[in-house]
Amino acid sequence: MRITVKDASILIDLAEGDLLGLWFQLQIETHTTDLVLSEVKQESQWQRVSPFVDAKLLQVHATTAQEISAVVLFAQAHGLSLPDASGVFLARRLQACLLTGDRRLRRMAETEEIETHGLLWIMDRLVERDVLPKADAAQRLEKMVASGSRLPRVEYEARLRAWRT
């Protein structure tokens, strides 16, 4: 499976939950764009993300001058930010899954027939593959929500109940 970690919110959530290293243990090819990466602005988050960029585990694609005009038009037509639009373009080009925490972006990508998933899907994979123990998953999920991650309440609470038992 090829994944584009598009949304800065996913990168930020994984950084806040100290899950990036665990994500890469799944050995899933992971991409993002320079525009998305520019949204990781807090120094503490950047310090958690940048080692994976340096190690080329998180492959960063530069948005070319040719692409930028198409990205701008696409962003305007769909009411997206440039980073969001660049992630959609990259996912389409790589025929990859788009990981996003943005419901609006997810719906738009699905109309483009791009497979999408969010943070809970990532955490499910980490738990299912025994990379992250259930109790630890519950604790990290609570930490990410406390840090500002917005998740569907019913699904979030269901994971907490399942992982605490």
C-alpha positions as CSV (number, residue, x, y, z in Angstrom):
1,M,0.0,0.0,0.0
2,R,1.3,3.5,-0.8
3,I,0.1,6.3,1.4
4,T,0.3,10.0,1.1
5,V,0.3,11.5,4.5
6,K,-1.2,14.7,3.3
7,D,-2.9,16.6,5.9
8,A,-0.7,18.5,8.3
9,S,-3.2,17.6,11.0
10,I,-2.2,13.9,10.6
11,L,1.5,14.7,10.8
12,I,0.8,17.0,13.8
13,D,-1.4,14.4,15.6
14,L,1.2,11.6,15.0
15,A,3.9,14.0,16.3
16,E,1.8,14.9,19.4
17,G,1.1,11.3,20.1
18,D,4.7,10.3,19.6
19,L,3.5,7.8,16.9
20,L,5.6,8.7,13.9
21,G,8.3,6.1,14.7
22,L,5.6,3.5,15.3
23,W,3.9,4.4,12.0
24,F,7.1,3.8,10.1
25,Q,7.5,0.4,11.7
26,L,4.5,-0.6,9.6
27,Q,6.8,-0.2,6.6
28,I,4.2,1.7,4.5
29,E,5.7,4.0,1.9
30,T,4.8,7.5,3.0
31,H,4.7,10.7,1.0
32,T,3.7,14.3,1.5
33,T,4.3,17.7,-0.2
34,D,6.5,20.6,0.7
35,L,3.3,22.7,1.1
36,V,1.9,20.3,3.6
37,L,5.1,20.1,5.5
38,S,5.3,23.9,5.7
39,E,2.2,23.7,7.9
40,V,4.1,21.9,10.7
41,K,5.1,25.2,12.4
42,Q,5.6,24.4,16.1
43,E,9.2,23.7,16.9
44,S,8.3,20.7,19.1
45,Q,6.3,19.1,16.3
46,W,9.0,19.9,13.7
47,Q,11.6,18.3,15.9
48,R,9.5,15.1,15.9
49,V,8.8,15.1,12.1
50,S,12.1,16.3,10.7
51,P,14.2,13.1,11.5
52,F,11.8,11.1,9.4
53,V,12.2,13.6,6.5
54,D,16.0,13.5,6.9
55,A,15.9,9.7,6.9
56,K,13.7,9.8,3.8
57,L,11.1,7.7,5.4
58,L,8.7,10.6,4.9
59,Q,9.3,11.4,1.3
60,V,8.6,15.1,0.5
61,H,7.6,16.1,-3.0
62,A,8.4,19.7,-4.1
63,T,5.5,21.4,-5.8
64,T,6.8,22.5,-9.2
65,A,6.1,25.8,-10.9
66,Q,4.1,23.9,-13.5
67,E,2.0,22.2,-10.8
68,I,1.4,25.3,-8.7
69,S,-1.0,26.9,-11.1
70,A,-3.1,23.7,-11.4
71,V,-3.0,23.4,-7.6
72,V,-4.2,27.0,-7.2
73,L,-7.1,26.5,-9.6
74,F,-8.1,23.2,-8.0
75,A,-7.9,24.8,-4.5
76,Q,-10.1,27.7,-5.5
77,A,-12.6,25.5,-7.3
78,H,-13.0,23.3,-4.2
79,G,-12.5,25.8,-1.5
80,L,-9.3,24.1,-0.3
81,S,-6.0,25.5,1.0
82,L,-3.0,25.1,-1.2
83,P,-1.4,22.5,1.0
84,D,-4.7,20.4,1.0
85,A,-4.9,20.7,-2.8
86,S,-1.3,19.7,-3.2
87,G,-2.0,16.6,-1.2
88,V,-4.9,15.6,-3.4
89,F,-2.7,16.1,-6.5
90,L,0.1,14.0,-5.0
91,A,-2.3,11.2,-4.0
92,R,-3.8,11.2,-7.5
93,R,-0.4,11.2,-9.2
94,L,0.9,8.3,-7.0
95,Q,-2.4,6.5,-7.0
96,A,-2.1,6.6,-3.2
97,C,-4.4,6.7,-0.2
98,L,-4.8,10.1,1.3
99,L,-4.5,10.4,5.1
100,T,-6.4,13.4,6.4
101,G,-8.1,14.6,9.5
102,D,-10.2,17.1,7.6
103,R,-13.8,15.8,6.9
104,R,-14.3,18.3,4.0
105,L,-11.1,17.3,2.3
106,R,-11.9,13.6,2.8
107,R,-15.3,14.1,1.1
108,M,-13.8,16.0,-1.8
109,A,-11.0,13.4,-2.3
110,E,-13.6,10.6,-2.3
111,T,-15.5,12.4,-5.1
112,E,-12.1,12.2,-7.0
113,E,-12.1,8.4,-6.2
114,I,-9.1,8.7,-3.9
115,E,-9.1,6.3,-0.9
116,T,-9.0,8.3,2.3
117,H,-8.4,7.4,6.0
118,G,-7.8,9.3,9.2
119,L,-6.1,9.1,12.5
120,L,-8.3,6.4,14.0
121,W,-7.6,4.2,11.0
122,I,-3.8,4.7,11.6
123,M,-4.2,3.8,15.2
124,D,-6.3,0.7,14.4
125,R,-3.4,-0.5,12.1
126,L,-0.9,0.1,14.9
127,V,-2.9,-1.9,17.4
128,E,-3.9,-4.7,14.9
129,R,-0.3,-5.3,13.9
130,D,0.9,-5.3,17.6
131,V,3.1,-2.3,17.1
132,L,1.2,-0.4,19.8
133,P,-0.4,-2.1,22.9
134,K,-4.0,-1.3,23.4
135,A,-3.6,0.4,26.8
136,D,-0.8,2.6,25.3
137,A,-3.1,3.4,22.3
138,A,-5.8,4.6,24.6
139,Q,-3.4,6.8,26.5
140,R,-1.9,8.3,23.3
141,L,-5.3,8.9,21.8
142,E,-6.4,10.8,24.9
143,K,-3.2,12.9,24.7
144,M,-3.8,13.7,21.0
145,V,-7.4,14.8,21.7
146,A,-6.1,16.9,24.7
147,S,-3.6,18.5,22.2
148,G,-6.4,19.5,19.9
149,S,-7.1,16.6,17.6
150,R,-10.7,16.6,16.4
151,L,-12.1,13.1,16.1
152,P,-15.6,11.8,15.8
153,R,-16.7,11.5,19.4
154,V,-18.6,8.2,19.1
155,E,-15.7,6.5,17.3
156,Y,-13.1,8.0,19.7
157,E,-15.0,6.8,22.8
158,A,-15.5,3.4,21.3
159,R,-11.8,3.0,20.7
160,L,-11.0,4.1,24.3
161,R,-13.5,1.5,25.7
162,A,-12.1,-1.3,23.5
163,W,-8.5,-0.5,24.2
164,R,-8.9,-0.1,28.0
165,T,-10.3,-3.6,28.5
